[in-house]
Amino acid sequence: MVTRLARAGDALRHTRALCTAARTWRVYLSGEIHSDWRERIATGVADAKLPVVLTSPNTSHEDSDDCGAIILGMEEKRPNWDKIGAAMNSIRTKTLLEEADVVVVRFGDKYRQWNAAFEAGYASARGKSIITLHPPHISHMLKEVNSSAAAVCEEPEQVVQILDYVITGKLPPPKDGDDEFMPIVQRLGKGNPTP
């Protein structure tokens, strides 16, 4: 029975796929800069040949901090220095967030990502589709951010799978495996009056 269900699930996954109209999706990658999550998403998007352009804020911490002083000159007071750099960085951030179709916001557990939280709020206020990405043990701390997200992922590969599904209609194998997966029509019964 399980093997038959698995085969039925595979057939459904392949026959349900349909592509959206030809377009290039713009996906903004916001969040922590201390791991390879952006590269893993970029590799997955390239391997799946998805029509996606990935953008992000400046991921060089030093350049992001020092851009104002480097371009406009040294400031005697550090708060003004930070304000000038932040304002310069906001030109890129606001522009790319406005242009994004989807905003992926990564939170790690090692550093506090205030910028990521700000960008998630900005994206939510602008009506952008948000996908959050973080380890499960920090879900409680991010409950408000997660509640505005269309999906909450634990691994970058899940982000790629969501993009693949949204763009092409293609579903991956079930996360919990074919032995655990059961289509909703079989769980609730065909023609279930409760949607």
C-alpha positions as CSV (number, residue, x, y, z in Angstrom):
1,M,0.0,0.0,0.0
2,V,2.8,2.4,0.9
3,T,4.6,1.7,-2.3
4,R,1.5,2.3,-4.3
5,L,0.9,5.6,-2.5
6,A,4.5,6.6,-3.1
7,R,4.1,5.9,-6.8
8,A,0.9,7.8,-6.9
9,G,2.6,10.7,-5.1
10,D,5.4,10.6,-7.6
11,A,2.9,10.7,-10.5
12,L,1.0,13.5,-9.0
13,R,4.2,15.5,-8.5
14,H,5.1,15.1,-12.1
15,T,1.7,15.7,-13.7
16,R,0.8,18.8,-11.6
17,A,3.9,20.8,-12.7
18,L,3.1,23.9,-14.8
19,C,5.2,26.8,-15.5
20,T,4.3,30.4,-14.9
21,A,4.6,32.8,-17.8
22,A,8.1,33.5,-19.0
23,R,9.6,36.0,-16.6
24,T,12.7,36.5,-14.4
25,W,12.0,36.4,-10.7
26,R,14.0,38.8,-8.5
27,V,14.9,37.3,-5.1
28,Y,16.5,39.5,-2.4
29,L,18.7,37.6,0.1
30,S,18.7,39.4,3.4
31,G,20.4,38.4,6.6
32,E,23.5,37.1,8.2
33,I,26.8,37.2,6.4
34,H,28.9,34.6,8.3
35,S,27.8,31.4,6.6
36,D,27.5,30.0,3.0
37,W,23.7,30.1,2.8
38,R,23.6,32.6,-0.1
39,E,26.0,30.4,-2.1
40,R,23.9,27.3,-1.4
41,I,20.8,29.1,-2.7
42,A,22.7,30.4,-5.7
43,T,24.0,26.9,-6.6
44,G,20.6,25.4,-6.2
45,V,19.0,28.0,-8.4
46,A,21.6,27.5,-11.0
47,D,21.4,23.7,-10.9
48,A,17.6,23.9,-11.3
49,K,18.0,26.4,-14.1
50,L,15.4,28.7,-12.5
51,P,14.8,32.1,-14.1
52,V,15.9,33.9,-10.9
53,V,18.2,36.9,-10.3
54,L,19.5,36.9,-6.8
55,T,20.4,40.2,-5.1
56,S,21.5,41.2,-1.6
57,P,22.8,44.0,0.6
58,N,26.5,44.6,0.6
59,T,27.8,41.6,2.4
60,S,31.2,43.0,3.2
61,H,30.9,44.1,6.8
62,E,33.9,46.4,6.6
63,D,32.9,48.1,3.4
64,S,29.3,48.6,4.7
65,D,30.7,50.2,7.9
66,D,33.3,52.3,6.3
67,C,31.7,53.4,2.9
68,G,30.8,56.9,4.3
69,A,34.2,57.6,5.6
70,I,36.0,56.3,2.5
71,I,33.8,58.2,0.0
72,L,32.9,61.3,1.9
73,G,35.9,61.6,4.4
74,M,36.5,60.9,8.0
75,E,34.0,62.1,10.6
76,E,35.1,63.1,14.1
77,K,32.0,61.6,15.8
78,R,31.3,57.9,15.3
79,P,27.4,58.2,15.4
80,N,27.5,60.5,12.4
81,W,29.9,58.1,10.6
82,D,27.5,55.3,11.2
83,K,24.5,57.4,10.0
84,I,26.3,58.4,6.8
85,G,27.3,54.8,6.0
86,A,23.8,53.5,6.8
87,A,22.2,56.1,4.6
88,M,24.5,55.2,1.7
89,N,23.8,51.5,2.2
90,S,20.0,52.2,2.3
91,I,20.2,53.4,-1.4
92,R,21.1,49.8,-2.4
93,T,18.8,48.1,0.1
94,K,15.7,50.1,-0.6
95,T,16.1,49.8,-4.3
96,L,16.6,46.1,-4.4
97,L,13.9,45.4,-1.8
98,E,11.4,47.5,-3.9
99,E,12.3,45.5,-7.0
100,A,12.2,42.1,-5.3
101,D,9.4,39.6,-6.0
102,V,10.5,37.4,-3.0
103,V,12.6,38.4,0.0
104,V,14.5,35.6,1.8
105,V,15.5,36.6,5.3
106,R,18.2,34.5,7.0
107,F,18.7,34.6,10.8
108,G,21.6,32.7,12.4
109,D,22.0,31.8,16.0
110,K,25.5,33.3,16.5
111,Y,24.9,37.0,15.8
112,R,21.9,39.3,16.2
113,Q,20.8,40.4,12.8
114,W,19.1,43.7,13.4
115,N,19.4,44.6,9.7
116,A,17.7,41.4,8.7
117,A,14.8,42.1,11.1
118,F,14.5,45.7,9.7
119,E,14.5,44.4,6.1
120,A,11.9,41.8,7.0
121,G,9.6,44.5,8.4
122,Y,10.2,46.7,5.4
123,A,9.4,43.9,3.0
124,S,6.3,43.0,5.0
125,A,5.1,46.7,5.0
126,R,5.7,46.7,1.2
127,G,3.6,43.6,0.7
128,K,6.5,41.4,-0.5
129,S,6.4,37.6,-0.2
130,I,8.8,36.6,2.6
131,I,10.6,33.4,3.2
132,T,12.4,33.1,6.5
133,L,15.4,30.8,7.0
134,H,16.8,29.9,10.4
135,P,17.5,27.0,12.8
136,P,14.4,25.7,14.5
137,H,15.6,26.5,18.0
138,I,15.3,30.2,17.4
139,S,11.7,30.0,16.1
140,H,10.2,31.4,19.3
141,M,12.4,34.5,19.1
142,L,11.3,35.1,15.5
143,K,7.6,34.3,15.9
144,E,6.4,37.8,14.7
145,V,8.7,37.7,11.7
146,N,7.7,34.2,10.9
147,S,4.0,35.0,11.2
148,S,4.5,37.5,8.2
149,A,6.4,34.9,6.2
150,A,4.8,32.8,3.4
151,A,7.2,30.0,4.4
152,V,9.7,29.2,7.2
153,C,12.7,27.1,6.2
154,E,15.5,25.5,8.1
155,E,17.9,24.9,5.2
156,P,18.8,26.9,2.1
157,E,17.9,23.9,-0.1
158,Q,14.2,24.3,1.1
159,V,14.3,27.9,-0.2
160,V,15.4,26.6,-3.6
161,Q,12.6,23.9,-3.5
162,I,10.0,26.6,-2.8
163,L,11.2,28.8,-5.6
164,D,11.2,25.8,-8.0
165,Y,7.6,24.9,-6.9
166,V,6.4,28.5,-7.2
167,I,8.0,29.1,-10.6
168,T,7.7,25.7,-12.3
169,G,5.1,23.8,-10.2
170,K,7.7,21.0,-9.5
171,L,7.6,19.4,-6.1
172,P,10.6,17.6,-4.5
173,P,10.3,14.3,-2.8
174,P,8.5,14.6,0.6
175,K,10.8,15.9,3.3
176,D,9.6,13.2,5.7
177,G,10.0,10.5,3.1
178,D,7.5,8.5,1.1
179,D,6.8,6.2,4.0
180,E,5.6,9.1,6.2
181,F,3.9,11.2,3.5
182,M,0.2,10.8,2.8
183,P,-1.7,13.1,0.3
184,I,-4.3,15.2,2.1
185,V,-7.1,13.6,0.1
186,Q,-6.2,10.2,1.6
187,R,-5.9,11.7,5.1
188,L,-9.2,13.6,5.1
189,G,-11.1,11.4,2.6
190,K,-12.1,12.2,-1.0
191,G,-14.7,14.9,-1.2
192,N,-14.2,16.0,2.4
193,P,-16.7,18.8,2.9
194,T,-14.3,20.7,5.2
195,P,-11.9,22.7,3.1
